[in-house]
Amino acid sequence: MKTICFLTVCLSLITPLYAQDHWSAPQPLTDIAGDFNTAAPFLSYDGKSLYFRSDQNRQNVSSRFYVATRPQPDGSFSTVTELTQLNDANSYSITQPNGSIIYKTPSFPIGYIWVSPDNLLLYYTELAKSSIYCVSRVDQDQPWKRTGQRIYPNPNFYYLSTFGRFSFTGDELLMAIASNSARYPKPLIKELIPKSPLYTDEIAFTARITVADIFGPVSNAPTLNSRSIDTDPFLISDGLTIYFASDRDANNFNIFKASRPTRTDQFSYPERITDLEIPGFDLRCPCLSSDGKTIYFEAQQTSGTATKCDIYYSRLLEEPVSLASHLMAHAAIEKDKASAALANAQDYEHQAMINLNTALNTPAYRPSFKSLLKTRILLSLSILRDKTADETLQKAITDLEKAFNCIP
């Protein structure tokens, strides 16, 4: 009966299409992949440069900053260059007794990069120092300066014990920060929902009036944060949408999205982007192209003994046939789950009927009570399985309705 109802509703397709983004299956960015780790991607606003960190230089203990470039924003990355100006900013030389000079570069754990829309300012972090630096250049074709202006310390940042990933709006007046905020006074540490463990990242914001001003007090984002780890924020240029990573819904980190009408409003409660999920991987550091049609992120293996980390990408499904195909495939998966749940429910019902028949034909002594109790449990399980199947079928129906409506 449920199968007939499912087909009937699928054919009617009368529910309106809800506005929700759908993404293609994630793929590794093979342009920069190798037998080394790549992480923390940031794509320039013109789409031609992808900044990231990697441990491919085996002479250094910690990761170093690199940039991959391409001639066109929709092409393959053809060149990968180490950003020695940033990595070696703290290098020094030692003169040996024989007169020879040895150059030393401390292996500071580096963190994340953000580049302004005009490609003339670059912000980066040195995690060991909990610092954010800003370097500049006069032309896009010029290298970045060797040293940068430190925008920390800032009295308003004092209680941020560490800096994780950070992100600015396009005008650089609003910054989102992931920070271990255990040292921060109220209200940044949540009063009603204490975290476990205590030292975990959460997302906070700070703003300034002009780019010449220092950033003001840090404020929490109550609708974004949970008692789990919430980290790696990426702000869309207008500041009205944010992407970030969290392990709130599962054992693995996944990517979430939230929006708001204006910068003065709170963000909506985040939605998990299930299209991007890769079984057995932590997904971190989302980054979108300026047109919002491509998302890059790091994916690190969590299953087995491997811990390989690579940069992946996915494209927004806009073309109607591709989107419909994606939704139909997802609906088929949900329908299979529902069929399995229904089969389990039928098994429980069958066993319950056997137990009930046995109990009714047994003299009234204690074993019959046990049989009746088992029957009640099985019937309860059957009801729950039916409910699960109904919910899963509804997901499949919704996906098929969306698939139908996305084709003009």
MOBELHU-V632692 format. One record per helix or strand of 2 or more residues. SS is the DSSP state (H for helix, E for strand). FROM is the first residue (numbers start at 1). LEN is the number of residues. If there is no record, write none. Layout:
# MOBELHU-V632692
ss | from | len
SS | FROM | LEN
SS | FROM | LEN
This chain:
# MOBELHU-V632692
ss | from | len
H | 2 | 11
E | 27 | 2
E | 38 | 6
E | 49 | 6
E | 64 | 6
E | 79 | 4
H | 84 | 4
E | 92 | 4
E | 101 | 4
E | 110 | 6
E | 121 | 6
H | 127 | 3
E | 131 | 6
E | 149 | 2
H | 155 | 3
E | 166 | 3
E | 174 | 7
E | 201 | 7
E | 219 | 2
E | 230 | 6
E | 241 | 6
E | 254 | 6
E | 271 | 2
H | 274 | 3
E | 281 | 8
E | 294 | 8
E | 309 | 8
H | 320 | 41
H | 366 | 40
